[in-house]
Amino acid sequence: MRHDPNTIHLKGEPIYGIAVPQKAVALRLPSVVDAGANRHFRFGGLVGVEHDGVWKSSNVREWVLNGGAPVPKGSVFFQFNPDGSWTILRRY
């Protein structure tokens, strides 16, 4: 069964993350190629929502990390706790 990533936290299932040292990865702004046919794509990586045909930006930028590389040294794999803290599960 596939879980909807937008509602998994509402079902009480754990949420995981990985934090990497800033200089260990090469981030870039998303391009039209990354977006494919997504009509919500905005240049500059701006994240927002569209409601009734009106786009509202959050002024938060989305970044892309090309995959295929090992997890960088100094990274941590963690689980989010209900209070917002992290439980570190693995250090790389």
PDB file of N, CA, C and O in Angstrom:
ATOM      1  N   MET A   1       0.844  -1.188   0.000  1.00  0.00           N
ATOM      2  CA  MET A   1       0.000   0.000   0.000  1.00  0.00           C
ATOM      3  C   MET A   1       0.884   1.244   0.000  1.00  0.00           C
ATOM      4  O   MET A   1       1.816   1.349   0.797  1.00  0.00           O
ATOM      5  N   ARG A   2       0.597   2.160  -0.871  1.00  0.00           N
ATOM      6  CA  ARG A   2       1.361   3.406  -0.983  1.00  0.00           C
ATOM      7  C   ARG A   2       0.792   4.442  -0.020  1.00  0.00           C
ATOM      8  O   ARG A   2      -0.423   4.609   0.087  1.00  0.00           O
ATOM      9  N   HIS A   3       1.684   5.129   0.673  1.00  0.00           N
ATOM     10  CA  HIS A   3       1.254   6.184   1.597  1.00  0.00           C
ATOM     11  C   HIS A   3       1.364   7.539   0.935  1.00  0.00           C
ATOM     12  O   HIS A   3       2.314   7.802   0.198  1.00  0.00           O
ATOM     13  N   ASP A   4       0.410   8.387   1.191  1.00  0.00           N
ATOM     14  CA  ASP A   4       0.466   9.765   0.709  1.00  0.00           C
ATOM     15  C   ASP A   4       1.435  10.521   1.609  1.00  0.00           C
ATOM     16  O   ASP A   4       1.162  10.669   2.800  1.00  0.00           O
ATOM     17  N   PRO A   5       2.572  11.010   1.074  1.00  0.00           N
ATOM     18  CA  PRO A   5       3.556  11.681   1.919  1.00  0.00           C
ATOM     19  C   PRO A   5       3.030  12.954   2.575  1.00  0.00           C
ATOM     20  O   PRO A   5       3.626  13.450   3.531  1.00  0.00           O
ATOM     21  N   ASN A   6       1.927  13.481   2.071  1.00  0.00           N
ATOM     22  CA  ASN A   6       1.368  14.701   2.651  1.00  0.00           C
ATOM     23  C   ASN A   6       0.488  14.429   3.862  1.00  0.00           C
ATOM     24  O   ASN A   6       0.137  15.364   4.581  1.00  0.00           O
ATOM     25  N   THR A   7       0.122  13.166   4.108  1.00  0.00           N
ATOM     26  CA  THR A   7      -0.765  12.862   5.233  1.00  0.00           C
ATOM     27  C   THR A   7      -0.196  11.816   6.178  1.00  0.00           C
ATOM     28  O   THR A   7      -0.841  11.483   7.172  1.00  0.00           O
ATOM     29  N   ILE A   8       0.981  11.292   5.903  1.00  0.00           N
ATOM     30  CA  ILE A   8       1.540  10.216   6.714  1.00  0.00           C
ATOM     31  C   ILE A   8       1.646  10.616   8.185  1.00  0.00           C
ATOM     32  O   ILE A   8       1.412   9.787   9.065  1.00  0.00           O
ATOM     33  N   HIS A   9       1.992  11.868   8.464  1.00  0.00           N
ATOM     34  CA  HIS A   9       2.123  12.306   9.854  1.00  0.00           C
ATOM     35  C   HIS A   9       0.782  12.318  10.569  1.00  0.00           C
ATOM     36  O   HIS A   9       0.735  12.176  11.791  1.00  0.00           O
ATOM     37  N   LEU A  10      -0.307  12.485   9.831  1.00  0.00           N
ATOM     38  CA  LEU A  10      -1.634  12.497  10.445  1.00  0.00           C
ATOM     39  C   LEU A  10      -2.035  11.112  10.938  1.00  0.00           C
ATOM     40  O   LEU A  10      -2.897  10.988  11.809  1.00  0.00           O
ATOM     41  N   LYS A  11      -1.424  10.084  10.393  1.00  0.00           N
ATOM     42  CA  LYS A  11      -1.723   8.707  10.791  1.00  0.00           C
ATOM     43  C   LYS A  11      -0.815   8.241  11.925  1.00  0.00           C
ATOM     44  O   LYS A  11      -0.890   7.089  12.353  1.00  0.00           O
ATOM     45  N   GLY A  12       0.038   9.131  12.407  1.00  0.00           N
ATOM     46  CA  GLY A  12       0.926   8.780  13.509  1.00  0.00           C
ATOM     47  C   GLY A  12       2.141   7.972  13.097  1.00  0.00           C
ATOM     48  O   GLY A  12       2.852   7.446  13.954  1.00  0.00           O
ATOM     49  N   GLU A  13       2.393   7.864  11.790  1.00  0.00           N
ATOM     50  CA  GLU A  13       3.554   7.114  11.336  1.00  0.00           C
ATOM     51  C   GLU A  13       4.803   7.976  11.472  1.00  0.00           C
ATOM     52  O   GLU A  13       4.721   9.202  11.400  1.00  0.00           O
ATOM     53  N   PRO A  14       5.960   7.345  11.669  1.00  0.00           N
ATOM     54  CA  PRO A  14       7.185   8.122  11.872  1.00  0.00           C
ATOM     55  C   PRO A  14       7.595   8.893  10.616  1.00  0.00           C
ATOM     56  O   PRO A  14       7.313   8.489   9.488  1.00  0.00           O
ATOM     57  N   ILE A  15       8.259  10.002  10.854  1.00  0.00           N
ATOM     58  CA  ILE A  15       8.794  10.826   9.775  1.00  0.00           C
ATOM     59  C   ILE A  15      10.304  10.903   9.988  1.00  0.00           C
ATOM     60  O   ILE A  15      10.780  11.179  11.089  1.00  0.00           O
ATOM     61  N   TYR A  16      11.044  10.652   8.907  1.00  0.00           N
ATOM     62  CA  TYR A  16      12.497  10.607   8.976  1.00  0.00           C
ATOM     63  C   TYR A  16      13.105  11.716   8.128  1.00  0.00           C
ATOM     64  O   TYR A  16      12.468  12.238   7.213  1.00  0.00           O
ATOM     65  N   GLY A  17      14.336  12.064   8.445  1.00  0.00           N
ATOM     66  CA  GLY A  17      15.059  13.053   7.659  1.00  0.00           C
ATOM     67  C   GLY A  17      16.535  12.732   7.663  1.00  0.00           C
ATOM     68  O   GLY A  17      17.011  11.887   8.422  1.00  0.00           O
ATOM     69  N   ILE A  18      17.241  13.420   6.807  1.00  0.00           N
ATOM     70  CA  ILE A  18      18.697  13.304   6.796  1.00  0.00           C
ATOM     71  C   ILE A  18      19.254  14.721   6.665  1.00  0.00           C
ATOM     72  O   ILE A  18      18.852  15.485   5.788  1.00  0.00           O
ATOM     73  N   ALA A  19      20.171  15.046   7.541  1.00  0.00           N
ATOM     74  CA  ALA A  19      20.808  16.367   7.524  1.00  0.00           C
ATOM     75  C   ALA A  19      22.251  16.168   7.074  1.00  0.00           C
ATOM     76  O   ALA A  19      22.960  15.295   7.574  1.00  0.00           O
ATOM     77  N   VAL A  20      22.668  16.992   6.126  1.00  0.00           N
ATOM     78  CA  VAL A  20      24.025  16.875   5.582  1.00  0.00           C
ATOM     79  C   VAL A  20      24.775  18.189   5.794  1.00  0.00           C
ATOM     80  O   VAL A  20      24.161  19.255   5.833  1.00  0.00           O
ATOM     81  N   PRO A  21      26.089  18.117   5.931  1.00  0.00           N
ATOM     82  CA  PRO A  21      26.872  19.350   6.039  1.00  0.00           C
ATOM     83  C   PRO A  21      26.669  20.204   4.781  1.00  0.00           C
ATOM     84  O   PRO A  21      26.694  19.687   3.664  1.00  0.00           O
ATOM     85  N   GLN A  22      26.472  21.487   4.966  1.00  0.00           N
ATOM     86  CA  GLN A  22      26.148  22.394   3.868  1.00  0.00           C
ATOM     87  C   GLN A  22      27.155  22.344   2.728  1.00  0.00           C
ATOM     88  O   GLN A  22      26.757  22.354   1.563  1.00  0.00           O
ATOM     89  N   LYS A  23      28.409  22.293   3.023  1.00  0.00           N
ATOM     90  CA  LYS A  23      29.427  22.337   1.967  1.00  0.00           C
ATOM     91  C   LYS A  23      29.696  20.963   1.338  1.00  0.00           C
ATOM     92  O   LYS A  23      30.532  20.842   0.442  1.00  0.00           O
ATOM     93  N   ALA A  24      28.984  19.926   1.813  1.00  0.00           N
ATOM     94  CA  ALA A  24      29.226  18.567   1.320  1.00  0.00           C
ATOM     95  C   ALA A  24      28.411  18.230   0.077  1.00  0.00           C
ATOM     96  O   ALA A  24      28.640  17.195  -0.548  1.00  0.00           O
ATOM     97  N   VAL A  25      27.474  19.080  -0.285  1.00  0.00           N
ATOM     98  CA  VAL A  25      26.613  18.807  -1.440  1.00  0.00           C
ATOM     99  C   VAL A  25      26.526  20.041  -2.332  1.00  0.00           C
ATOM    100  O   VAL A  25      26.689  21.171  -1.871  1.00  0.00           O
ATOM    101  N   ALA A  26      26.268  19.806  -3.611  1.00  0.00           N
ATOM    102  CA  ALA A  26      26.127  20.901  -4.580  1.00  0.00           C
ATOM    103  C   ALA A  26      24.639  21.064  -4.905  1.00  0.00           C
ATOM    104  O   ALA A  26      24.073  20.292  -5.680  1.00  0.00           O
ATOM    105  N   LEU A  27      24.027  22.061  -4.312  1.00  0.00           N
ATOM    106  CA  LEU A  27      22.615  22.345  -4.569  1.00  0.00           C
ATOM    107  C   LEU A  27      22.487  23.291  -5.750  1.00  0.00           C
ATOM    108  O   LEU A  27      23.379  24.092  -6.026  1.00  0.00           O
ATOM    109  N   ARG A  28      21.358  23.181  -6.443  1.00  0.00           N
ATOM    110  CA  ARG A  28      21.079  24.103  -7.547  1.00  0.00           C
ATOM    111  C   ARG A  28      19.585  24.383  -7.576  1.00  0.00           C
ATOM    112  O   ARG A  28      18.781  23.610  -7.055  1.00  0.00           O
ATOM    113  N   LEU A  29      19.231  25.492  -8.189  1.00  0.00           N
ATOM    114  CA  LEU A  29      17.813  25.813  -8.351  1.00  0.00           C
ATOM    115  C   LEU A  29      17.198  24.870  -9.378  1.00  0.00           C
ATOM    116  O   LEU A  29      17.877  24.471 -10.325  1.00  0.00           O
ATOM    117  N   PRO A  30      15.928  24.504  -9.211  1.00  0.00           N
ATOM    118  CA  PRO A  30      15.281  23.623 -10.187  1.00  0.00           C
ATOM    119  C   PRO A  30      15.126  24.314 -11.535  1.00  0.00           C
ATOM    120  O   PRO A  30      15.010  25.536 -11.620  1.00  0.00           O
ATOM    121  N   SER A  31      15.126  23.497 -12.584  1.00  0.00           N
ATOM    122  CA  SER A  31      14.966  24.009 -13.940  1.00  0.00           C
ATOM    123  C   SER A  31      13.653  23.494 -14.525  1.00  0.00           C
ATOM    124  O   SER A  31      12.962  22.680 -13.912  1.00  0.00           O
ATOM    125  N   VAL A  32      13.327  23.975 -15.701  1.00  0.00           N
ATOM    126  CA  VAL A  32      12.134  23.516 -16.413  1.00  0.00           C
ATOM    127  C   VAL A  32      12.234  22.011 -16.662  1.00  0.00           C
ATOM    128  O   VAL A  32      11.228  21.304 -16.608  1.00  0.00           O
ATOM    129  N   VAL A  33      13.437  21.522 -16.933  1.00  0.00           N
ATOM    130  CA  VAL A  33      13.636  20.092 -17.167  1.00  0.00           C
ATOM    131  C   VAL A  33      13.274  19.295 -15.915  1.00  0.00           C
ATOM    132  O   VAL A  33      12.635  18.248 -16.016  1.00  0.00           O
ATOM    133  N   ASP A  34      13.675  19.777 -14.736  1.00  0.00           N
ATOM    134  CA  ASP A  34      13.334  19.103 -13.488  1.00  0.00           C
ATOM    135  C   ASP A  34      11.821  19.057 -13.281  1.00  0.00           C
ATOM    136  O   ASP A  34      11.284  18.065 -12.789  1.00  0.00           O
ATOM    137  N   ALA A  35      11.148  20.130 -13.658  1.00  0.00           N
ATOM    138  CA  ALA A  35       9.709  20.243 -13.415  1.00  0.00           C
ATOM    139  C   ALA A  35       8.885  19.396 -14.369  1.00  0.00           C
ATOM    140  O   ALA A  35       7.762  19.010 -14.043  1.00  0.00           O
ATOM    141  N   GLY A  36       9.427  19.103 -15.542  1.00  0.00           N
ATOM    142  CA  GLY A  36       8.650  18.346 -16.523  1.00  0.00           C
ATOM    143  C   GLY A  36       7.416  19.138 -16.926  1.00  0.00           C
ATOM    144  O   GLY A  36       7.512  20.309 -17.295  1.00  0.00           O
ATOM    145  N   ALA A  37       6.270  18.499 -16.854  1.00  0.00           N
ATOM    146  CA  ALA A  37       5.019  19.158 -17.264  1.00  0.00           C
ATOM    147  C   ALA A  37       4.273  19.773 -16.087  1.00  0.00           C
ATOM    148  O   ALA A  37       3.093  20.101 -16.216  1.00  0.00           O
ATOM    149  N   ASN A  38       4.926  19.935 -14.953  1.00  0.00           N
ATOM    150  CA  ASN A  38       4.255  20.482 -13.772  1.00  0.00           C
ATOM    151  C   ASN A  38       3.923  21.955 -13.998  1.00  0.00           C
ATOM    152  O   ASN A  38       4.818  22.795 -14.092  1.00  0.00           O
ATOM    153  N   ARG A  39       2.655  22.251 -14.082  1.00  0.00           N
ATOM    154  CA  ARG A  39       2.225  23.633 -14.361  1.00  0.00           C
ATOM    155  C   ARG A  39       2.459  24.570 -13.178  1.00  0.00           C
ATOM    156  O   ARG A  39       2.336  25.787 -13.315  1.00  0.00           O
ATOM    157  N   HIS A  40       2.791  24.014 -12.033  1.00  0.00           N
ATOM    158  CA  HIS A  40       3.034  24.846 -10.848  1.00  0.00           C
ATOM    159  C   HIS A  40       4.485  25.312 -10.745  1.00  0.00           C
ATOM    160  O   HIS A  40       4.832  26.046  -9.820  1.00  0.00           O
ATOM    161  N   PHE A  41       5.333  24.897 -11.682  1.00  0.00           N
ATOM    162  CA  PHE A  41       6.741  25.296 -11.647  1.00  0.00           C
ATOM    163  C   PHE A  41       6.869  26.813 -11.740  1.00  0.00           C
ATOM    164  O   PHE A  41       6.187  27.456 -12.537  1.00  0.00           O
ATOM    165  N   ARG A  42       7.748  27.374 -10.919  1.00  0.00           N
ATOM    166  CA  ARG A  42       8.070  28.798 -10.963  1.00  0.00           C
ATOM    167  C   ARG A  42       9.581  28.936 -11.032  1.00  0.00           C
ATOM    168  O   ARG A  42      10.305  28.254 -10.307  1.00  0.00           O
ATOM    169  N   PHE A  43      10.058  29.822 -11.905  1.00  0.00           N
ATOM    170  CA  PHE A  43      11.492  30.067 -12.004  1.00  0.00           C
ATOM    171  C   PHE A  43      12.010  30.606 -10.679  1.00  0.00           C
ATOM    172  O   PHE A  43      11.294  31.289  -9.947  1.00  0.00           O
ATOM    173  N   GLY A  44      13.253  30.291 -10.388  1.00  0.00           N
ATOM    174  CA  GLY A  44      13.864  30.750  -9.144  1.00  0.00           C
ATOM    175  C   GLY A  44      13.595  29.812  -7.985  1.00  0.00           C
ATOM    176  O   GLY A  44      14.004  30.094  -6.859  1.00  0.00           O
ATOM    177  N   GLY A  45      12.908  28.691  -8.237  1.00  0.00           N
ATOM    178  CA  GLY A  45      12.660  27.717  -7.188  1.00  0.00           C
ATOM    179  C   GLY A  45      11.680  28.166  -6.130  1.00  0.00           C
ATOM    180  O   GLY A  45      11.659  27.607  -5.034  1.00  0.00           O
ATOM    181  N   LEU A  46      10.865  29.168  -6.433  1.00  0.00           N
ATOM    182  CA  LEU A  46       9.925  29.671  -5.431  1.00  0.00           C
ATOM    183  C   LEU A  46       8.809  28.665  -5.165  1.00  0.00           C
ATOM    184  O   LEU A  46       8.202  28.133  -6.095  1.00  0.00           O
ATOM    185  N   VAL A  47       8.553  28.416  -3.905  1.00  0.00           N
ATOM    186  CA  VAL A  47       7.528  27.481  -3.472  1.00  0.00           C
ATOM    187  C   VAL A  47       6.285  28.269  -3.080  1.00  0.00           C
ATOM    188  O   VAL A  47       6.384  29.342  -2.485  1.00  0.00           O
ATOM    189  N   GLY A  48       5.130  27.739  -3.411  1.00  0.00           N
ATOM    190  CA  GLY A  48       3.887  28.403  -3.049  1.00  0.00           C
ATOM    191  C   GLY A  48       2.700  27.516  -3.355  1.00  0.00           C
ATOM    192  O   GLY A  48       2.840  26.306  -3.529  1.00  0.00           O
ATOM    193  N   VAL A  49       1.537  28.124  -3.419  1.00  0.00           N
ATOM    194  CA  VAL A  49       0.313  27.384  -3.725  1.00  0.00           C
ATOM    195  C   VAL A  49      -0.508  28.162  -4.738  1.00  0.00           C
ATOM    196  O   VAL A  49      -0.402  29.383  -4.855  1.00  0.00           O
ATOM    197  N   GLU A  50      -1.329  27.420  -5.464  1.00  0.00           N
ATOM    198  CA  GLU A  50      -2.265  28.041  -6.388  1.00  0.00           C
ATOM    199  C   GLU A  50      -3.670  27.716  -5.912  1.00  0.00           C
ATOM    200  O   GLU A  50      -4.008  26.555  -5.684  1.00  0.00           O
ATOM    201  N   HIS A  51      -4.477  28.741  -5.766  1.00  0.00           N
ATOM    202  CA  HIS A  51      -5.865  28.551  -5.336  1.00  0.00           C
ATOM    203  C   HIS A  51      -6.762  29.407  -6.213  1.00  0.00           C
ATOM    204  O   HIS A  51      -6.586  30.622  -6.311  1.00  0.00           O
ATOM    205  N   ASP A  52      -7.718  28.761  -6.844  1.00  0.00           N
ATOM    206  CA  ASP A  52      -8.642  29.452  -7.750  1.00  0.00           C
ATOM    207  C   ASP A  52      -7.910  30.259  -8.812  1.00  0.00           C
ATOM    208  O   ASP A  52      -8.333  31.359  -9.169  1.00  0.00           O
ATOM    209  N   GLY A  53      -6.798  29.701  -9.319  1.00  0.00           N
ATOM    210  CA  GLY A  53      -6.045  30.340 -10.390  1.00  0.00           C
ATOM    211  C   GLY A  53      -5.108  31.444  -9.951  1.00  0.00           C
ATOM    212  O   GLY A  53      -4.482  32.086 -10.794  1.00  0.00           O
ATOM    213  N   VAL A  54      -4.993  31.686  -8.641  1.00  0.00           N
ATOM    214  CA  VAL A  54      -4.112  32.733  -8.126  1.00  0.00           C
ATOM    215  C   VAL A  54      -2.923  32.071  -7.430  1.00  0.00           C
ATOM    216  O   VAL A  54      -3.099  31.264  -6.518  1.00  0.00           O
ATOM    217  N   TRP A  55      -1.700  32.423  -7.873  1.00  0.00           N
ATOM    218  CA  TRP A  55      -0.473  31.884  -7.299  1.00  0.00           C
ATOM    219  C   TRP A  55      -0.025  32.750  -6.137  1.00  0.00           C
ATOM    220  O   TRP A  55       0.093  33.968  -6.272  1.00  0.00           O
ATOM    221  N   LYS A  56       0.222  32.130  -5.007  1.00  0.00           N
ATOM    222  CA  LYS A  56       0.728  32.847  -3.834  1.00  0.00           C
ATOM    223  C   LYS A  56       2.051  32.208  -3.437  1.00  0.00           C
ATOM    224  O   LYS A  56       2.102  31.027  -3.091  1.00  0.00           O
ATOM    225  N   SER A  57       3.110  32.991  -3.489  1.00  0.00           N
ATOM    226  CA  SER A  57       4.445  32.502  -3.148  1.00  0.00           C
ATOM    227  C   SER A  57       4.663  32.576  -1.647  1.00  0.00           C
ATOM    228  O   SER A  57       4.175  33.486  -0.978  1.00  0.00           O
ATOM    229  N   SER A  58       5.407  31.600  -1.126  1.00  0.00           N
ATOM    230  CA  SER A  58       5.782  31.621   0.288  1.00  0.00           C
ATOM    231  C   SER A  58       7.131  32.318   0.472  1.00  0.00           C
ATOM    232  O   SER A  58       7.587  32.507   1.599  1.00  0.00           O
ATOM    233  N   ASN A  59       7.767  32.698  -0.640  1.00  0.00           N
ATOM    234  CA  ASN A  59       9.111  33.288  -0.640  1.00  0.00           C
ATOM    235  C   ASN A  59      10.159  32.331  -0.080  1.00  0.00           C
ATOM    236  O   ASN A  59      11.232  32.760   0.343  1.00  0.00           O
ATOM    237  N   VAL A  60       9.848  31.037  -0.079  1.00  0.00           N
ATOM    238  CA  VAL A  60      10.796  29.991   0.295  1.00  0.00           C
ATOM    239  C   VAL A  60      11.297  29.371  -1.000  1.00  0.00           C
ATOM    240  O   VAL A  60      10.516  29.158  -1.926  1.00  0.00           O
ATOM    241  N   ARG A  61      12.581  29.082  -1.074  1.00  0.00           N
ATOM    242  CA  ARG A  61      13.145  28.493  -2.284  1.00  0.00           C
ATOM    243  C   ARG A  61      13.299  26.985  -2.145  1.00  0.00           C
ATOM    244  O   ARG A  61      13.647  26.469  -1.083  1.00  0.00           O
ATOM    245  N   GLU A  62      13.032  26.302  -3.239  1.00  0.00           N
ATOM    246  CA  GLU A  62      13.245  24.872  -3.353  1.00  0.00           C
ATOM    247  C   GLU A  62      14.597  24.669  -4.034  1.00  0.00           C
ATOM    248  O   GLU A  62      14.958  25.421  -4.939  1.00  0.00           O
ATOM    249  N   TRP A  63      15.340  23.659  -3.603  1.00  0.00           N
ATOM    250  CA  TRP A  63      16.638  23.362  -4.183  1.00  0.00           C
ATOM    251  C   TRP A  63      16.666  21.916  -4.655  1.00  0.00           C
ATOM    252  O   TRP A  63      15.910  21.082  -4.157  1.00  0.00           O
ATOM    253  N   VAL A  64      17.531  21.618  -5.611  1.00  0.00           N
ATOM    254  CA  VAL A  64      17.664  20.280  -6.170  1.00  0.00           C
ATOM    255  C   VAL A  64      19.058  19.763  -5.847  1.00  0.00           C
ATOM    256  O   VAL A  64      20.050  20.486  -5.946  1.00  0.00           O
ATOM    257  N   LEU A  65      19.105  18.508  -5.463  1.00  0.00           N
ATOM    258  CA  LEU A  65      20.361  17.811  -5.213  1.00  0.00           C
ATOM    259  C   LEU A  65      20.384  16.615  -6.145  1.00  0.00           C
ATOM    260  O   LEU A  65      19.529  15.735  -6.049  1.00  0.00           O
ATOM    261  N   ASN A  66      21.354  16.576  -7.043  1.00  0.00           N
ATOM    262  CA  ASN A  66      21.457  15.432  -7.946  1.00  0.00           C
ATOM    263  C   ASN A  66      21.776  14.187  -7.134  1.00  0.00           C
ATOM    264  O   ASN A  66      22.621  14.222  -6.240  1.00  0.00           O
ATOM    265  N   GLY A  67      21.101  13.092  -7.444  1.00  0.00           N
ATOM    266  CA  GLY A  67      21.265  11.851  -6.693  1.00  0.00           C
ATOM    267  C   GLY A  67      22.410  11.003  -7.204  1.00  0.00           C
ATOM    268  O   GLY A  67      23.142  11.387  -8.116  1.00  0.00           O
ATOM    269  N   GLY A  68      22.545   9.848  -6.596  1.00  0.00           N
ATOM    270  CA  GLY A  68      23.525   8.879  -7.041  1.00  0.00           C
ATOM    271  C   GLY A  68      24.828   8.884  -6.270  1.00  0.00           C
ATOM    272  O   GLY A  68      25.672   8.018  -6.497  1.00  0.00           O
ATOM    273  N   ALA A  69      25.018   9.831  -5.369  1.00  0.00           N
ATOM    274  CA  ALA A  69      26.255   9.883  -4.590  1.00  0.00           C
ATOM    275  C   ALA A  69      26.015   9.285  -3.204  1.00  0.00           C
ATOM    276  O   ALA A  69      24.884   9.294  -2.720  1.00  0.00           O
ATOM    277  N   PRO A  70      27.053   8.770  -2.563  1.00  0.00           N
ATOM    278  CA  PRO A  70      26.882   8.265  -1.199  1.00  0.00           C
ATOM    279  C   PRO A  70      26.543   9.404  -0.239  1.00  0.00           C
ATOM    280  O   PRO A  70      26.799  10.572  -0.529  1.00  0.00           O
ATOM    281  N   VAL A  71      25.972   9.050   0.891  1.00  0.00           N
ATOM    282  CA  VAL A  71      25.662  10.054   1.919  1.00  0.00           C
ATOM    283  C   VAL A  71      26.986  10.645   2.399  1.00  0.00           C
ATOM    284  O   VAL A  71      27.901   9.902   2.755  1.00  0.00           O
ATOM    285  N   PRO A  72      27.096  11.987   2.410  1.00  0.00           N
ATOM    286  CA  PRO A  72      28.366  12.619   2.797  1.00  0.00           C
ATOM    287  C   PRO A  72      28.737  12.378   4.266  1.00  0.00           C
ATOM    288  O   PRO A  72      27.868  12.276   5.132  1.00  0.00           O
ATOM    289  N   LYS A  73      30.031  12.293   4.521  1.00  0.00           N
ATOM    290  CA  LYS A  73      30.540  12.169   5.884  1.00  0.00           C
ATOM    291  C   LYS A  73      30.069  13.369   6.708  1.00  0.00           C
ATOM    292  O   LYS A  73      30.064  14.501   6.226  1.00  0.00           O
ATOM    293  N   GLY A  74      29.680  13.111   7.938  1.00  0.00           N
ATOM    294  CA  GLY A  74      29.192  14.173   8.811  1.00  0.00           C
ATOM    295  C   GLY A  74      27.676  14.303   8.799  1.00  0.00           C
ATOM    296  O   GLY A  74      27.117  15.090   9.564  1.00  0.00           O
ATOM    297  N   SER A  75      27.000  13.540   7.939  1.00  0.00           N
ATOM    298  CA  SER A  75      25.535  13.577   7.863  1.00  0.00           C
ATOM    299  C   SER A  75      24.928  12.776   9.011  1.00  0.00           C
ATOM    300  O   SER A  75      25.579  11.903   9.585  1.00  0.00           O
ATOM    301  N   VAL A  76      23.667  13.087   9.342  1.00  0.00           N
ATOM    302  CA  VAL A  76      22.938  12.309  10.345  1.00  0.00           C
ATOM    303  C   VAL A  76      21.567  11.935   9.798  1.00  0.00           C
ATOM    304  O   VAL A  76      20.897  12.747   9.160  1.00  0.00           O
ATOM    305  N   PHE A  77      21.161  10.698  10.057  1.00  0.00           N
ATOM    306  CA  PHE A  77      19.834  10.193   9.719  1.00  0.00           C
ATOM    307  C   PHE A  77      19.039  10.238  11.011  1.00  0.00           C
ATOM    308  O   PHE A  77      19.505   9.747  12.039  1.00  0.00           O
ATOM    309  N   PHE A  78      17.844  10.822  10.977  1.00  0.00           N
ATOM    310  CA  PHE A  78      17.101  11.035  12.217  1.00  0.00           C
ATOM    311  C   PHE A  78      15.609  10.800  12.032  1.00  0.00           C
ATOM    312  O   PHE A  78      15.096  10.747  10.915  1.00  0.00           O
ATOM    313  N   GLN A  79      14.935  10.662  13.162  1.00  0.00           N
ATOM    314  CA  GLN A  79      13.477  10.592  13.202  1.00  0.00           C
ATOM    315  C   GLN A  79      12.986  11.845  13.909  1.00  0.00           C
ATOM    316  O   GLN A  79      13.512  12.231  14.953  1.00  0.00           O
ATOM    317  N   PHE A  80      11.966  12.476  13.327  1.00  0.00           N
ATOM    318  CA  PHE A  80      11.348  13.636  13.977  1.00  0.00           C
ATOM    319  C   PHE A  80      10.509  13.143  15.148  1.00  0.00           C
ATOM    320  O   PHE A  80       9.774  12.164  15.021  1.00  0.00           O
ATOM    321  N   ASN A  81      10.617  13.815  16.278  1.00  0.00           N
ATOM    322  CA  ASN A  81       9.782  13.526  17.443  1.00  0.00           C
ATOM    323  C   ASN A  81       8.579  14.461  17.433  1.00  0.00           C
ATOM    324  O   ASN A  81       8.628  15.516  16.801  1.00  0.00           O
ATOM    325  N   PRO A  82       7.496  14.093  18.123  1.00  0.00           N
ATOM    326  CA  PRO A  82       6.290  14.936  18.136  1.00  0.00           C
ATOM    327  C   PRO A  82       6.544  16.373  18.594  1.00  0.00           C
ATOM    328  O   PRO A  82       5.831  17.288  18.183  1.00  0.00           O
ATOM    329  N   ASP A  83       7.563  16.576  19.447  1.00  0.00           N
ATOM    330  CA  ASP A  83       7.849  17.934  19.934  1.00  0.00           C
ATOM    331  C   ASP A  83       8.775  18.714  19.005  1.00  0.00           C
ATOM    332  O   ASP A  83       9.169  19.836  19.323  1.00  0.00           O
ATOM    333  N   GLY A  84       9.129  18.122  17.845  1.00  0.00           N
ATOM    334  CA  GLY A  84       9.989  18.801  16.883  1.00  0.00           C
ATOM    335  C   GLY A  84      11.470  18.470  17.038  1.00  0.00           C
ATOM    336  O   GLY A  84      12.276  18.816  16.175  1.00  0.00           O
ATOM    337  N   SER A  85      11.828  17.810  18.119  1.00  0.00           N
ATOM    338  CA  SER A  85      13.230  17.422  18.295  1.00  0.00           C
ATOM    339  C   SER A  85      13.547  16.222  17.409  1.00  0.00           C
ATOM    340  O   SER A  85      12.656  15.642  16.789  1.00  0.00           O
ATOM    341  N   TRP A  86      14.814  15.860  17.356  1.00  0.00           N
ATOM    342  CA  TRP A  86      15.254  14.736  16.540  1.00  0.00           C
ATOM    343  C   TRP A  86      15.809  13.631  17.425  1.00  0.00           C
ATOM    344  O   TRP A  86      16.424  13.896  18.458  1.00  0.00           O
ATOM    345  N   THR A  87      15.588  12.398  17.013  1.00  0.00           N
ATOM    346  CA  THR A  87      16.288  11.252  17.574  1.00  0.00           C
ATOM    347  C   THR A  87      17.236  10.778  16.482  1.00  0.00           C
ATOM    348  O   THR A  87      16.795  10.310  15.432  1.00  0.00           O
ATOM    349  N   ILE A  88      18.527  10.896  16.725  1.00  0.00           N
ATOM    350  CA  ILE A  88      19.517  10.503  15.719  1.00  0.00           C
ATOM    351  C   ILE A  88      19.604   8.983  15.690  1.00  0.00           C
ATOM    352  O   ILE A  88      19.819   8.341  16.718  1.00  0.00           O
ATOM    353  N   LEU A  89      19.434   8.417  14.501  1.00  0.00           N
ATOM    354  CA  LEU A  89      19.450   6.971  14.322  1.00  0.00           C
ATOM    355  C   LEU A  89      20.778   6.479  13.766  1.00  0.00           C
ATOM    356  O   LEU A  89      21.177   5.341  14.015  1.00  0.00           O
ATOM    357  N   ARG A  90      21.467   7.341  13.010  1.00  0.00           N
ATOM    358  CA  ARG A  90      22.752   6.951  12.434  1.00  0.00           C
ATOM    359  C   ARG A  90      23.566   8.185  12.102  1.00  0.00           C
ATOM    360  O   ARG A  90      23.031   9.195  11.646  1.00  0.00           O
ATOM    361  N   ARG A  91      24.867   8.091  12.337  1.00  0.00           N
ATOM    362  CA  ARG A  91      25.819   9.138  11.937  1.00  0.00           C
ATOM    363  C   ARG A  91      26.706   8.571  10.837  1.00  0.00           C
ATOM    364  O   ARG A  91      27.147   7.424  10.914  1.00  0.00           O
ATOM    365  N   TYR A  92      26.961   9.369   9.825  1.00  0.00           N
ATOM    366  CA  TYR A  92      27.796   8.929   8.706  1.00  0.00           C
ATOM    367  C   TYR A  92      29.172   9.551   8.804  1.00  0.00           C
ATOM    368  O   TYR A  92      30.024   9.303   7.952  1.00  0.00           O
TER     369      TYR A  92
END
